[in-house]
């Protein structure tokens, strides 16, 4: 049996976290939830699980925001797929987001998230869903 691609998710809103987890599971991914940016970076650097992509809110609890988590993930793997999900930081994506990332503006539908992750895993090119 083939192992499902693991996707690391950082989202502190419980309702959105459940929606993201369900969407990724239904889309054929294995979501792993991190409670904070610091925990996510520890998991990425630990290497116990080979995560295939990162889905992160931008505004997180703790000292590290989603922009920083994505930068650190790219230090580990320069082409690591990153999907930002945010409602408040959309305008900062062009200047703060890592290259070849995708931003989904909240609210979004689950299929948009699955399509974004799938797109990055299969092409690696930058793309933003229109509102």
Secondary structure, 3 states (H helix, E strand, C coil): CCCCEEEEEECCCHHHHHHHHHHHHHCCEEEEEECCHHHHHHHHHHCCCCEEEEEEECCCCCCCCHHHHHHHHHHHCCCCEEEEEECCCHHHHHHHCCCCCEEEECCCCHHHHHHHHHHHHHCCCCCCCCC
